[in-house]
Amino acid sequence: MRRHSQRDILQAIADDARAVPDAAITGTTTGTCLAAVSARYCGLASLVSHIAPGLVPAAPATDSLPSSARELAATLPDPAIANTDFASLAMAAVNALLPPPEQPLDRPGQDIVLARGKGAKVAVIGHFPFVDDLRRACAQVWVLEKRPRPGDVDASRAGEILPLADVVAVTGTTLLNGSLAGILSHCRDDAFVVMLGPSTPFAPSLFACGLDVLAGCAVPDPEAALAGIRAGKCFKGLAGVRQAAWARPGLAL
């Protein structure tokens, strides 16, 4: 069932973070594209101000943030921070607490989307680098964007397009900009839905919300990753990170 409010989805993620031991925040880092919170792990999230430049306030001063990763993660459902860089930091705090999957899949999220999408109808929320590969392999590909490029479909047509899709690839930033609940409500119950990108939390509650695969990242070398973030690198060019994917329990791939 994919009928959940955005706040309920975010509250469930915050509850997942609250269910694990707390950790002190030892540092926060913001660059041009990404935010990081260092606690138990180094947690990343895309900066909303990079996704929508000029439309949202920049990241808050670090001295205004809680010292506890759990406290910062708990702010995620607050509607006052939706679609702001504070939401990015709250999601990074979630990712700094939740452990990576114990049994990760042996291939990245984009390969799973490509395999499932072969010969099928695929909707992509966000402009991922593998879209051209999808167009070659799939029967139909729609790329839905709030700021569409040539060949994209305006995101306002989601209610028209998503019910047609067999496979849906959605960016983790939909958790930050308030759009995930609406997207999921338009997906068919039998559609295969994958969330991708560094903002994607390994939150088990997302499976109950209708996600089939969570394709996020781990940060085995925080020093290298943080240096890249400070230098303004985006995830694709970032050292010290690796992709990791987790499938809904019982899902056959």
Secondary structure, 3 states (H helix, E strand, C coil): CCCCCHHHHHHHHHHHHHCCCCCECCEEEECCCEEEEECCCEEEEECHHHHCCCCCCCCCCHHHCCCEHHHHHHCCCCHHHCCCHHHHHHHHHHHHHCCCCCCCCCCCHHHHHHHHHCCCEEEEECCCCCHHHHHHHCCEEEEEECCCCCCCEEHHHHHHHHHHCCEEEEEHHHHCCCCHHHHHHHCCCCCEEEEECCCCCCCCHHHHCCCCEEEEEECCCHHHHHHHHHCCCCHHHCCCCEEEEEECCCCCC
